[in-house]
Amino acid sequence: MRGIFFDMDGVLLDSMPHHAEAMYQALKLEIDYDLDKKWIYLLEGMPAEQFLYEIFKRNPPKSTVDKNMIIKIVNLKKKIFNKIENITLIDGAKELLEELNKTNCVKAIVSGSSRKEAYHMIEEKIGMLNFDIVITGDDVTKGKPDPQPFISALEKTNLTKEDVLIVENSPFGVMSAYHANMNYIITLNSTPLTTLDFFNFLPLPIKHEFNKYVFRDIRSAKDFILDWIYKL
């Protein structure tokens, strides 16, 4: 038996542009901060509060931002995002899940989103019955790029690390998979990031191996994933 561990946003759901726009608006409204949306994609996988601390460390705001303001920004971002109704599945995701449901593989979602947000999106847009395991940002003490999210998913199975294939779309997701010592592939889908962006952002030990399995999208990765499931 094998397992496929999916990131959710940007891998199964075409939601990353909406997350980026919601965070941009929240920061602009609360502290007049002009966010370069590319950072949303580079740091994807972090819980929202951690993302803000990280982005402010890299690109400081005009004035000091305390924890209460961080929470306020996060809550406004969630409100803006929750008003969006046109989020759809990534092209090819539905067909891939239908094929995987014909196998006995373990299917998991490993997301940095809150439990409430992740479960809502899975139930409404993807279907909870398609998955055996869901790990959210509320289920771990350290988010991506730490390996804990994927290790936590593995611990809920009878699989070994060698039995798992992770499907990611972000540098932090790749770093998390690498440090968990699990197999992974990258599906770029609708990300504005190029392979060069990944290469420049990733730490040295990963730079020369990450591009072995980079796919344009889920649809073009489908055959590889299914072959991997059936490979003995």
PLY file of the C-alpha trace (Angstrom):
ply
format ascii 1.0
element vertex 232
property float x
property float y
property float z
element edge 231
property int vertex1
property int vertex2
end_header
0.00 0.00 0.00
1.14 3.52 -0.76
0.07 7.02 0.18
-0.39 10.35 -1.59
-0.16 13.45 0.60
-1.52 16.57 -1.10
-1.11 20.17 -0.17
-4.52 21.82 -0.61
-4.25 25.43 -1.79
-2.65 25.63 -5.21
-2.46 21.84 -5.62
-6.09 20.74 -5.44
-7.83 24.11 -5.15
-7.18 27.10 -7.39
-7.33 29.35 -4.36
-3.89 30.90 -4.07
-4.65 34.03 -6.16
-7.61 34.67 -3.83
-5.49 34.14 -0.69
-2.92 36.56 -2.11
-5.51 39.21 -2.91
-7.23 38.85 0.50
-3.94 39.25 2.38
-2.95 42.19 0.18
-6.23 43.96 0.93
-6.10 43.24 4.67
-2.57 44.62 4.99
-3.39 47.69 2.92
-6.53 48.46 4.91
-5.08 47.88 8.38
-1.54 49.27 8.17
-1.20 50.72 4.64
1.32 48.00 3.74
1.95 47.23 0.07
2.52 43.48 -0.09
4.37 42.02 -3.04
1.99 39.12 -3.70
4.87 36.93 -4.83
5.76 36.45 -1.15
2.41 34.72 -0.63
3.56 32.00 -3.02
7.15 31.84 -1.77
6.08 31.46 1.87
2.94 29.42 1.21
2.37 26.71 3.80
2.91 28.87 6.84
-0.07 29.65 9.07
-1.18 33.25 8.47
0.21 34.68 11.72
3.62 33.09 11.12
3.55 34.37 7.55
3.07 37.94 8.77
5.91 37.72 11.27
8.14 36.33 8.51
7.16 38.91 5.89
7.62 41.78 8.36
11.05 40.42 9.26
12.03 40.41 5.59
10.20 43.63 4.64
9.50 45.75 7.76
6.32 47.87 7.86
6.44 51.63 8.37
5.59 51.32 12.07
5.74 48.64 14.76
3.06 45.97 14.48
2.14 44.17 17.70
0.48 40.78 18.22
-3.00 42.30 18.49
-2.60 43.96 15.10
-1.29 40.70 13.62
-4.46 38.95 14.80
-6.60 41.79 13.45
-4.96 41.54 10.02
-5.40 37.76 9.96
-9.08 38.01 10.90
-9.74 40.64 8.23
-7.93 38.52 5.66
-10.18 35.57 6.54
-13.31 37.72 6.22
-12.25 38.96 2.79
-11.32 35.46 1.64
-14.55 33.91 2.93
-16.60 36.27 0.76
-15.04 34.79 -2.37
-17.36 32.27 -3.99
-15.69 31.40 -7.29
-12.91 29.13 -6.00
-12.68 26.02 -8.16
-10.69 22.80 -8.31
-7.36 22.86 -10.08
-7.79 21.54 -13.62
-7.30 17.77 -13.54
-7.67 17.37 -9.77
-11.16 15.83 -9.95
-10.07 13.24 -12.50
-6.95 12.35 -10.51
-8.92 11.84 -7.30
-11.42 9.66 -9.15
-8.57 7.45 -10.35
-6.97 7.30 -6.91
-10.30 6.26 -5.41
-10.09 3.10 -7.52
-6.89 2.12 -5.69
-6.24 1.24 -2.06
-3.76 4.06 -1.55
-3.97 6.31 1.50
-4.95 9.86 0.53
-4.19 12.81 2.79
-4.42 16.59 2.70
-1.66 18.38 4.58
-2.42 22.10 4.75
-1.25 25.11 6.71
-4.80 26.50 6.80
-6.78 26.51 10.03
-8.90 23.42 10.74
-12.14 25.35 10.30
-11.10 26.88 6.99
-9.56 23.68 5.60
-12.53 21.46 6.50
-14.97 23.97 5.04
-13.08 24.16 1.75
-12.61 20.39 1.51
-16.27 19.64 2.21
-17.56 22.34 -0.13
-15.12 22.13 -3.02
-13.39 18.72 -3.00
-15.29 16.18 -0.88
-14.15 14.93 2.51
-14.83 11.31 1.49
-11.93 11.54 -0.98
-9.44 11.59 1.92
-8.42 9.31 4.74
-6.44 11.94 6.66
-6.51 15.73 6.96
-3.74 17.63 8.76
-4.23 21.37 9.26
-2.28 24.21 10.80
-4.17 23.62 14.06
-2.91 20.04 14.28
0.79 20.89 14.53
3.02 23.16 16.58
5.35 23.88 13.65
4.13 24.50 10.11
5.93 24.16 6.79
8.87 24.37 6.09
9.24 22.22 9.22
8.67 18.51 8.48
6.13 18.14 11.30
2.96 18.43 9.12
3.96 15.52 6.88
5.36 13.48 9.75
2.06 13.95 11.59
0.15 12.64 8.57
2.51 9.66 8.27
1.99 8.77 11.93
-1.73 8.29 11.25
-0.96 5.53 8.74
0.84 2.18 8.69
3.09 3.42 5.90
6.82 3.98 5.84
8.36 7.19 4.53
9.34 5.36 1.35
5.66 4.54 0.73
4.58 8.20 0.54
4.56 10.64 -2.37
3.97 14.30 -1.50
2.42 16.64 -4.08
3.40 20.26 -3.45
3.47 23.59 -5.24
5.59 25.87 -3.03
9.19 26.20 -1.85
8.20 25.80 1.81
6.22 22.68 0.93
9.28 21.26 -0.82
11.46 22.08 2.18
8.97 20.38 4.52
8.87 17.25 2.35
12.66 17.20 2.02
13.24 17.50 5.76
10.62 14.78 6.35
12.76 12.59 4.06
9.80 11.71 1.83
9.38 11.52 -1.93
7.82 14.60 -3.50
6.84 16.19 -6.78
6.00 19.81 -7.64
2.95 20.84 -9.66
3.20 24.50 -10.63
-0.47 24.87 -11.61
-1.46 28.56 -11.34
1.54 29.78 -9.34
3.41 32.79 -10.76
6.64 31.22 -9.50
9.07 29.78 -12.02
11.55 26.96 -11.47
14.21 29.69 -11.16
12.24 31.27 -8.31
12.23 27.90 -6.55
15.95 27.43 -7.21
16.87 30.88 -5.88
14.71 30.49 -2.75
15.49 26.93 -1.72
18.45 26.16 0.58
21.58 24.69 -0.97
21.02 20.99 -0.14
17.73 20.99 -2.09
18.69 23.22 -5.02
20.08 20.51 -7.25
17.44 17.87 -6.66
14.11 19.68 -6.54
13.70 19.99 -10.31
13.84 16.24 -10.92
10.07 16.03 -10.67
8.55 19.38 -11.61
5.29 19.25 -13.55
3.42 22.05 -15.27
0.18 21.07 -13.54
-1.79 18.26 -11.89
-3.06 17.02 -15.23
0.44 16.48 -16.59
1.51 14.84 -13.30
-1.41 12.39 -13.27
0.31 9.52 -15.09
3.42 9.82 -12.94
1.35 9.71 -9.74
-0.68 6.71 -10.86
2.44 4.86 -12.06
4.04 5.55 -8.69
1.00 4.11 -6.86
1.10 0.88 -8.85
4.88 0.52 -8.85
6.00 -2.32 -6.61
0 1
1 2
2 3
3 4
4 5
5 6
6 7
7 8
8 9
9 10
10 11
11 12
12 13
13 14
14 15
15 16
16 17
17 18
18 19
19 20
20 21
21 22
22 23
23 24
24 25
25 26
26 27
27 28
28 29
29 30
30 31
31 32
32 33
33 34
34 35
35 36
36 37
37 38
38 39
39 40
40 41
41 42
42 43
43 44
44 45
45 46
46 47
47 48
48 49
49 50
50 51
51 52
52 53
53 54
54 55
55 56
56 57
57 58
58 59
59 60
60 61
61 62
62 63
63 64
64 65
65 66
66 67
67 68
68 69
69 70
70 71
71 72
72 73
73 74
74 75
75 76
76 77
77 78
78 79
79 80
80 81
81 82
82 83
83 84
84 85
85 86
86 87
87 88
88 89
89 90
90 91
91 92
92 93
93 94
94 95
95 96
96 97
97 98
98 99
99 100
100 101
101 102
102 103
103 104
104 105
105 106
106 107
107 108
108 109
109 110
110 111
111 112
112 113
113 114
114 115
115 116
116 117
117 118
118 119
119 120
120 121
121 122
122 123
123 124
124 125
125 126
126 127
127 128
128 129
129 130
130 131
131 132
132 133
133 134
134 135
135 136
136 137
137 138
138 139
139 140
140 141
141 142
142 143
143 144
144 145
145 146
146 147
147 148
148 149
149 150
150 151
151 152
152 153
153 154
154 155
155 156
156 157
157 158
158 159
159 160
160 161
161 162
162 163
163 164
164 165
165 166
166 167
167 168
168 169
169 170
170 171
171 172
172 173
173 174
174 175
175 176
176 177
177 178
178 179
179 180
180 181
181 182
182 183
183 184
184 185
185 186
186 187
187 188
188 189
189 190
190 191
191 192
192 193
193 194
194 195
195 196
196 197
197 198
198 199
199 200
200 201
201 202
202 203
203 204
204 205
205 206
206 207
207 208
208 209
209 210
210 211
211 212
212 213
213 214
214 215
215 216
216 217
217 218
218 219
219 220
220 221
221 222
222 223
223 224
224 225
225 226
226 227
227 228
228 229
229 230
230 231
